[in-house]
């Protein structure tokens, strides 16, 4: 039996609804959910003793079920004489006080201020099918009548899919009247997906419009969003922002429905925001591994990335996450990154907070009531301590933070918040600072203090930096590339002029300064704020052998152009076409070009020389790097045993 209208305009036709209910018979038709799915929000905004008007009641069981749990002052109206007759017959003996009247909601016969609640379950959506003038006039009459029959302090509670034009009309009308506007998400997309017959890929919302007494000359408008049934409402600044927030939740619900129905949608990521502030709290990546053999326990898992480790290749890059998912052995793995500036009590509290939400991203076929495992590295959420945050006129917002590495040592990082998953500069803290931090961390665990507060570590000055340690693999490769200058054993005794473009935290020039006593280093940095950061937080200081110039790096290089030496470039480029173009440009100037790829990273180190006749074969280059390394390992040089310069150059190839 086909009950659908020929066009959406028929939803506003009396004849259509008469025919609909005649053909449908007495079987209830529930728009947008049953009483059990909606009762949470209904009980929140309707009190049992209040007088309720249900407009466009149809043959829904909603009024009957409200009546049965104690809401007995309910009047129902509908334009269909057929359905009103059906409902009267159905309830005459069991619910004698439940009233059903044939009435046009655009011309209601009730006196002003007759009701404390007007309940609308899908009626506004059915009437507002388009934005033609005739339709909008009909809706204006309907909403005006709703306002007329409500008492001051009364509520229009409209269950809707919140399509853009419906939300715009409802919010615009009542906000202009000076009413408080709240939109409450009431139906979870996963609830609908788990139904035997899913109804919608969009979530269901309730508009709660509260009638205020008119205040002459007042322009106050109140817009609120409540994202969950028990959630705290968030105040929004405008109707436009409210519409945007609703649209975000609709897109999320659509994404959940797609993830449920099929796997392998490609790279899928989303932010879950703090309900009070609206700021991102978790970043989720959905990783499907269709090659994993299905079993009861291999469907779905959640992986919590320890704080500070989200920048690592395994967690921060798509290929790394795929490798992680495959090794974990789950068909779908959700990786969860924790945001700086948010407070987390521990793994248990994160699991409790995320359990319901991440289930919305579960794949089809997962057994009911199955426990979803939460995984991590070492079962801990890691440590991140924000030491300093500021804004540079050139580089934008940045943060200095201390994080705990996988070896329990602490590292200081400079992060530009415009690219928050990329470490701009990094340095290792001295062992005594790490040791004190670990002791303090254990003490704080007993107190269940948040893990992301400036008090977790002392505000460590630059002297707490381990200047002998290079954190970045590309810095180690650059140091190894100095072997191309020939006679590496003489580098410590011969003058070495080095220009570093881009200071950052200053780790690289500091290392060269301390390990090559005859070196003279010029660092050029366009942002004066970075010099302050390097000095205050990374132990950098200028000397008679090391100077910083605040200037444009390209202009500075042009003024110093020469024909000797080696140009070492850290190339970070994901665009293959652009990378080929850069390599071609370099080859035009430097006929001799070596490339060293940093494993697990996008970085490639280019060693460029102007004289092709000085080509060095890989074995000879490795021997030169070993000689340089042995020289640096001499007593008193502070050389870290983890550096093997020859390893840095093993994969070098000549372009």
Secondary structure as the mmCIF struct_conf table of DSSP 4:
data_model
#
loop_
_struct_conf.conf_type_id
_struct_conf.id
_struct_conf.beg_label_comp_id
_struct_conf.beg_label_asym_id
_struct_conf.beg_label_seq_id
_struct_conf.end_label_comp_id
_struct_conf.end_label_asym_id
_struct_conf.end_label_seq_id
BEND BEND1 UNK A 6 UNK A 7
HELX_RH_3T_P HELX_RH_3T_P1 UNK A 8 UNK A 12
HELX_RH_AL_P HELX_RH_AL_P1 UNK A 14 UNK A 24
TURN_TY1_P TURN_TY1_P1 UNK A 25 UNK A 26
BEND BEND2 UNK A 27 UNK A 27
TURN_TY1_P TURN_TY1_P2 UNK A 31 UNK A 32
HELX_RH_AL_P HELX_RH_AL_P2 UNK A 35 UNK A 45
TURN_TY1_P TURN_TY1_P3 UNK A 48 UNK A 49
BEND BEND3 UNK A 50 UNK A 50
STRN STRN1 UNK A 52 UNK A 55
BEND BEND4 UNK A 56 UNK A 56
TURN_TY1_P TURN_TY1_P4 UNK A 58 UNK A 59
BEND BEND5 UNK A 61 UNK A 61
HELX_RH_AL_P HELX_RH_AL_P3 UNK A 62 UNK A 68
TURN_TY1_P TURN_TY1_P5 UNK A 69 UNK A 70
STRN STRN2 UNK A 74 UNK A 78
BEND BEND6 UNK A 79 UNK A 79
HELX_RH_AL_P HELX_RH_AL_P4 UNK A 81 UNK A 91
TURN_TY1_P TURN_TY1_P6 UNK A 92 UNK A 94
TURN_TY1_P TURN_TY1_P7 UNK A 96 UNK A 97
STRN STRN3 UNK A 99 UNK A 102
TURN_TY1_P TURN_TY1_P8 UNK A 105 UNK A 106
BEND BEND7 UNK A 107 UNK A 107
BEND BEND8 UNK A 110 UNK A 110
HELX_LH_PP_P HELX_LH_PP_P1 UNK A 111 UNK A 111
TURN_TY1_P TURN_TY1_P9 UNK A 112 UNK A 113
STRN STRN4 UNK A 115 UNK A 121
BEND BEND9 UNK A 122 UNK A 122
HELX_RH_AL_P HELX_RH_AL_P5 UNK A 123 UNK A 127
BEND BEND10 UNK A 130 UNK A 130
HELX_RH_AL_P HELX_RH_AL_P6 UNK A 133 UNK A 149
STRN STRN5 UNK A 150 UNK A 160
HELX_RH_AL_P HELX_RH_AL_P7 UNK A 164 UNK A 176
TURN_TY1_P TURN_TY1_P10 UNK A 177 UNK A 178
STRN STRN6 UNK A 180 UNK A 185
HELX_RH_AL_P HELX_RH_AL_P8 UNK A 189 UNK A 193
TURN_TY1_P TURN_TY1_P11 UNK A 194 UNK A 194
BEND BEND11 UNK A 195 UNK A 197
BEND BEND12 UNK A 201 UNK A 202
STRN STRN7 UNK A 205 UNK A 210
HELX_LH_PP_P HELX_LH_PP_P2 UNK A 211 UNK A 214
TURN_TY1_P TURN_TY1_P12 UNK A 216 UNK A 217
STRN STRN8 UNK A 222 UNK A 226
BEND BEND13 UNK A 228 UNK A 228
TURN_TY1_P TURN_TY1_P13 UNK A 229 UNK A 230
HELX_LH_PP_P HELX_LH_PP_P3 UNK A 231 UNK A 233
STRN STRN9 UNK A 234 UNK A 236
BEND BEND14 UNK A 237 UNK A 237
HELX_RH_AL_P HELX_RH_AL_P9 UNK A 239 UNK A 261
BEND BEND15 UNK A 263 UNK A 263
BEND BEND16 UNK A 266 UNK A 267
STRN STRN10 UNK A 268 UNK A 273
HELX_LH_PP_P HELX_LH_PP_P4 UNK A 274 UNK A 274
TURN_TY1_P TURN_TY1_P14 UNK A 275 UNK A 277
STRN STRN11 UNK A 280 UNK A 288
TURN_TY1_P TURN_TY1_P15 UNK A 290 UNK A 291
BEND BEND17 UNK A 292 UNK A 292
HELX_LH_PP_P HELX_LH_PP_P5 UNK A 293 UNK A 294
TURN_TY1_P TURN_TY1_P16 UNK A 296 UNK A 297
BEND BEND18 UNK A 298 UNK A 299
STRN STRN12 UNK A 300 UNK A 305
HELX_LH_PP_P HELX_LH_PP_P6 UNK A 306 UNK A 306
STRN STRN13 UNK A 307 UNK A 307
TURN_TY1_P TURN_TY1_P17 UNK A 308 UNK A 308
TURN_TY1_P TURN_TY1_P18 UNK A 310 UNK A 311
BEND BEND19 UNK A 312 UNK A 312
HELX_RH_AL_P HELX_RH_AL_P10 UNK A 313 UNK A 316
BEND BEND20 UNK A 317 UNK A 317
HELX_RH_AL_P HELX_RH_AL_P11 UNK A 318 UNK A 328
TURN_TY1_P TURN_TY1_P19 UNK A 329 UNK A 329
BEND BEND21 UNK A 331 UNK A 331
STRN STRN14 UNK A 332 UNK A 338
HELX_LH_PP_P HELX_LH_PP_P7 UNK A 339 UNK A 339
TURN_TY1_P TURN_TY1_P20 UNK A 340 UNK A 341
HELX_RH_AL_P HELX_RH_AL_P12 UNK A 347 UNK A 359
TURN_TY1_P TURN_TY1_P21 UNK A 360 UNK A 361
HELX_LH_PP_P HELX_LH_PP_P8 UNK A 362 UNK A 363
TURN_TY1_P TURN_TY1_P22 UNK A 364 UNK A 365
HELX_LH_PP_P HELX_LH_PP_P9 UNK A 366 UNK A 367
TURN_TY1_P TURN_TY1_P23 UNK A 368 UNK A 369
HELX_LH_PP_P HELX_LH_PP_P10 UNK A 370 UNK A 372
STRN STRN15 UNK A 373 UNK A 375
BEND BEND22 UNK A 377 UNK A 377
TURN_TY1_P TURN_TY1_P24 UNK A 378 UNK A 379
STRN STRN16 UNK A 382 UNK A 382
STRN STRN17 UNK A 384 UNK A 392
TURN_TY1_P TURN_TY1_P25 UNK A 393 UNK A 395
STRN STRN18 UNK A 396 UNK A 404
TURN_TY1_P TURN_TY1_P26 UNK A 406 UNK A 407
BEND BEND23 UNK A 408 UNK A 408
STRN STRN19 UNK A 410 UNK A 416
HELX_RH_3T_P HELX_RH_3T_P2 UNK A 417 UNK A 419
TURN_TY1_P TURN_TY1_P27 UNK A 420 UNK A 421
BEND BEND24 UNK A 422 UNK A 422
STRN STRN20 UNK A 423 UNK A 428
STRN STRN21 UNK A 429 UNK A 429
HELX_LH_PP_P HELX_LH_PP_P11 UNK A 430 UNK A 430
HELX_RH_AL_P HELX_RH_AL_P13 UNK A 431 UNK A 447
TURN_TY1_P TURN_TY1_P28 UNK A 448 UNK A 448
BEND BEND25 UNK A 451 UNK A 452
HELX_RH_3T_P HELX_RH_3T_P3 UNK A 454 UNK A 456
BEND BEND26 UNK A 457 UNK A 457
HELX_RH_3T_P HELX_RH_3T_P4 UNK A 462 UNK A 464
STRN STRN22 UNK A 465 UNK A 465
TURN_TY1_P TURN_TY1_P29 UNK A 467 UNK A 468
HELX_RH_AL_P HELX_RH_AL_P14 UNK A 473 UNK A 481
HELX_RH_3T_P HELX_RH_3T_P5 UNK A 482 UNK A 485
BEND BEND27 UNK A 486 UNK A 486
HELX_RH_3T_P HELX_RH_3T_P6 UNK A 488 UNK A 490
TURN_TY1_P TURN_TY1_P30 UNK A 491 UNK A 493
BEND BEND28 UNK A 494 UNK A 494
STRN STRN23 UNK A 496 UNK A 501
TURN_TY1_P TURN_TY1_P31 UNK A 504 UNK A 505
HELX_RH_AL_P HELX_RH_AL_P15 UNK A 507 UNK A 515
TURN_TY1_P TURN_TY1_P32 UNK A 517 UNK A 518
STRN STRN24 UNK A 519 UNK A 525
BEND BEND29 UNK A 526 UNK A 526
HELX_RH_AL_P HELX_RH_AL_P16 UNK A 528 UNK A 537
BEND BEND30 UNK A 538 UNK A 538
STRN STRN25 UNK A 543 UNK A 543
TURN_TY1_P TURN_TY1_P33 UNK A 544 UNK A 545
STRN STRN26 UNK A 546 UNK A 550
BEND BEND31 UNK A 551 UNK A 551
HELX_RH_AL_P HELX_RH_AL_P17 UNK A 553 UNK A 559
TURN_TY1_P TURN_TY1_P34 UNK A 560 UNK A 560
BEND BEND32 UNK A 563 UNK A 565
STRN STRN27 UNK A 567 UNK A 571
HELX_RH_AL_P HELX_RH_AL_P18 UNK A 576 UNK A 589
BEND BEND33 UNK A 591 UNK A 591
STRN STRN28 UNK A 592 UNK A 597
HELX_LH_PP_P HELX_LH_PP_P12 UNK A 598 UNK A 598
TURN_TY1_P TURN_TY1_P35 UNK A 599 UNK A 600
BEND BEND34 UNK A 601 UNK A 602
STRN STRN29 UNK A 604 UNK A 609
BEND BEND35 UNK A 610 UNK A 610
HELX_RH_3T_P HELX_RH_3T_P7 UNK A 612 UNK A 614
HELX_RH_AL_P HELX_RH_AL_P19 UNK A 618 UNK A 632
TURN_TY1_P TURN_TY1_P36 UNK A 633 UNK A 633
BEND BEND36 UNK A 634 UNK A 634
TURN_TY1_P TURN_TY1_P37 UNK A 635 UNK A 636
BEND BEND37 UNK A 637 UNK A 637
TURN_TY1_P TURN_TY1_P38 UNK A 641 UNK A 642
HELX_RH_AL_P HELX_RH_AL_P20 UNK A 645 UNK A 648
TURN_TY1_P TURN_TY1_P39 UNK A 649 UNK A 651
STRN STRN30 UNK A 653 UNK A 654
#
